[in-house]
Amino acid sequence: MIGKLNHVAIAVPDVEAAAALYRDMLGAKVSGATPVPDHGVTTVFVELPNTKIELLEPLGADSPIAKFLEKNPSGGMHHICYEVEDIHAARDHLLAKGARALGDGEPKIGAHGKPVLFLHPKDFCGTLVELEEV
């Protein structure tokens, strides 16, 4: 069921400064900043040969990233994202095994324009997990 690692997401207080760090210090290819209002974030993707890093900045005071940064002002790892072929089948399988989906349990369109779903960190060793249909 689980596919390859799609990205590791890092919450940051300033997405432009974080993008410059990856671009200028590490020589990485970075995307432009893109607001994703449905998720309350602005994203930048750092392209790596085998995966991506997603930099997340809060978009508004109600953003889940704003709450994360209150506890971690410098930023930090927010979630990991795995690819799945069928997000509804993956969700149903995981729910049947006792995992909990966040929100209403229905996939939403994510930063890549594909359906995504988040799973409760208490069910995955303290790590927030995102599933993305590919």
NUMIGU-831870 format. One record per residue (C-alpha): residue number from 0; residue in three letters; chain; x, y, z. Coordinates in nm, 2 decimals, m for minus. Example, Ala and Ser with C-alpha at 12.3 -4.5 7.8 and 13.67 -1.06 7.14 Angstrom:
# NUMIGU-831870
 num residuo cadena      X      Y      Z
   0     ALA      A   1.23  m0.45   0.78
   1     SER      A   1.37  m0.11   0.71
This chain:
# NUMIGU-831870
 num residuo cadena      X      Y      Z
   0     MET      A   0.00   0.00   0.00
   1     ILE      A   0.26   0.26   0.10
   2     GLY      A   0.47   0.40  m0.18
   3     LYS      A   0.78   0.61  m0.19
   4     LEU      A   0.86   0.90   0.03
   5     ASN      A   0.72   1.21  m0.15
   6     HIS      A   0.85   1.48   0.09
   7     VAL      A   0.96   1.59   0.43
   8     ALA      A   0.78   1.91   0.55
   9     ILE      A   0.96   2.17   0.76
  10     ALA      A   0.77   2.45   0.93
  11     VAL      A   0.95   2.78   0.91
  12     PRO      A   0.87   3.13   1.03
  13     ASP      A   0.99   3.29   0.70
  14     VAL      A   0.96   3.07   0.38
  15     GLU      A   1.16   3.31   0.16
  16     ALA      A   1.46   3.31   0.41
  17     ALA      A   1.44   2.93   0.43
  18     ALA      A   1.43   2.90   0.05
  19     ALA      A   1.73   3.12   0.02
  20     LEU      A   1.92   2.90   0.27
  21     TYR      A   1.85   2.59   0.07
  22     ARG      A   1.92   2.77  m0.26
  23     ASP      A   2.22   2.98  m0.17
  24     MET      A   2.40   2.77   0.09
  25     LEU      A   2.32   2.42  m0.03
  26     GLY      A   2.28   2.48  m0.40
  27     ALA      A   1.94   2.33  m0.42
  28     LYS      A   1.67   2.40  m0.68
  29     VAL      A   1.38   2.57  m0.51
  30     SER      A   1.03   2.65  m0.64
  31     GLY      A   0.86   2.98  m0.59
  32     ALA      A   0.64   3.04  m0.29
  33     THR      A   0.28   2.92  m0.34
  34     PRO      A  m0.01   3.00  m0.11
  35     VAL      A  m0.23   2.70  m0.03
  36     PRO      A  m0.53   2.86   0.15
  37     ASP      A  m0.72   2.53   0.20
  38     HIS      A  m0.44   2.42   0.42
  39     GLY      A  m0.35   2.76   0.57
  40     VAL      A   0.01   2.76   0.44
  41     THR      A   0.25   2.90   0.19
  42     THR      A   0.48   2.64   0.04
  43     VAL      A   0.81   2.62  m0.13
  44     PHE      A   0.95   2.29  m0.26
  45     VAL      A   1.32   2.20  m0.25
  46     GLU      A   1.39   1.95  m0.52
  47     LEU      A   1.64   1.67  m0.43
  48     PRO      A   1.74   1.38  m0.65
  49     ASN      A   1.54   1.13  m0.45
  50     THR      A   1.26   1.33  m0.29
  51     LYS      A   1.16   1.68  m0.19
  52     ILE      A   1.16   1.91   0.11
  53     GLU      A   0.85   2.12   0.16
  54     LEU      A   0.90   2.44   0.35
  55     LEU      A   0.58   2.56   0.52
  56     GLU      A   0.50   2.91   0.64
  57     PRO      A   0.17   3.00   0.81
  58     LEU      A  m0.09   3.16   0.59
  59     GLY      A  m0.30   3.35   0.85
  60     ALA      A  m0.33   3.32   1.23
  61     ASP      A  m0.55   3.01   1.21
  62     SER      A  m0.29   2.81   1.03
  63     PRO      A  m0.18   2.48   1.19
  64     ILE      A   0.17   2.59   1.11
  65     ALA      A   0.12   2.90   1.33
  66     LYS      A   0.03   2.68   1.62
  67     PHE      A   0.33   2.46   1.55
  68     LEU      A   0.57   2.76   1.54
  69     GLU      A   0.43   2.89   1.87
  70     LYS      A   0.58   2.58   2.03
  71     ASN      A   0.88   2.57   1.80
  72     PRO      A   0.97   2.94   1.71
  73     SER      A   1.27   2.85   1.50
  74     GLY      A   1.07   2.59   1.30
  75     GLY      A   1.12   2.22   1.27
  76     MET      A   1.01   1.90   1.10
  77     HIS      A   0.63   1.91   1.07
  78     HIS      A   0.53   1.59   0.88
  79     ILE      A   0.64   1.33   0.63
  80     CYS      A   0.44   1.24   0.31
  81     TYR      A   0.41   0.90   0.15
  82     GLU      A   0.27   0.83  m0.19
  83     VAL      A  m0.03   0.59  m0.23
  84     GLU      A  m0.20   0.48  m0.55
  85     ASP      A  m0.56   0.51  m0.42
  86     ILE      A  m0.61   0.75  m0.12
  87     HIS      A  m0.96   0.63  m0.04
  88     ALA      A  m0.85   0.26  m0.04
  89     ALA      A  m0.55   0.35   0.18
  90     ARG      A  m0.76   0.55   0.42
  91     ASP      A  m1.02   0.28   0.45
  92     HIS      A  m0.75   0.02   0.51
  93     LEU      A  m0.58   0.23   0.78
  94     LEU      A  m0.90   0.32   0.95
  95     ALA      A  m1.00  m0.05   0.96
  96     LYS      A  m0.66  m0.11   1.13
  97     GLY      A  m0.73   0.15   1.40
  98     ALA      A  m0.55   0.46   1.25
  99     ARG      A  m0.72   0.80   1.28
 100     ALA      A  m0.75   1.05   1.00
 101     LEU      A  m0.74   1.42   1.09
 102     GLY      A  m1.02   1.65   1.01
 103     ASP      A  m1.33   1.50   0.86
 104     GLY      A  m1.13   1.21   0.70
 105     GLU      A  m1.20   1.32   0.35
 106     PRO      A  m0.90   1.39   0.12
 107     LYS      A  m0.84   1.76   0.02
 108     ILE      A  m0.64   1.89  m0.27
 109     GLY      A  m0.28   1.95  m0.16
 110     ALA      A   0.01   2.17  m0.28
 111     HIS      A   0.08   1.94  m0.57
 112     GLY      A  m0.28   1.95  m0.69
 113     LYS      A  m0.34   1.59  m0.58
 114     PRO      A  m0.56   1.45  m0.30
 115     VAL      A  m0.40   1.44   0.04
 116     LEU      A  m0.50   1.31   0.38
 117     PHE      A  m0.33   1.35   0.72
 118     LEU      A  m0.31   1.08   0.98
 119     HIS      A  m0.28   1.13   1.36
 120     PRO      A   0.07   1.14   1.49
 121     LYS      A  m0.01   0.93   1.80
 122     ASP      A  m0.08   0.64   1.56
 123     PHE      A   0.26   0.67   1.39
 124     CYS      A   0.53   0.70   1.65
 125     GLY      A   0.47   1.07   1.72
 126     THR      A   0.50   1.17   1.35
 127     LEU      A   0.23   1.35   1.15
 128     VAL      A   0.19   1.15   0.83
 129     GLU      A   0.05   1.28   0.51
 130     LEU      A  m0.07   1.05   0.23
 131     GLU      A  m0.07   1.18  m0.13
 132     GLU      A  m0.24   1.00  m0.42
 133     VAL      A  m0.02   0.97  m0.72
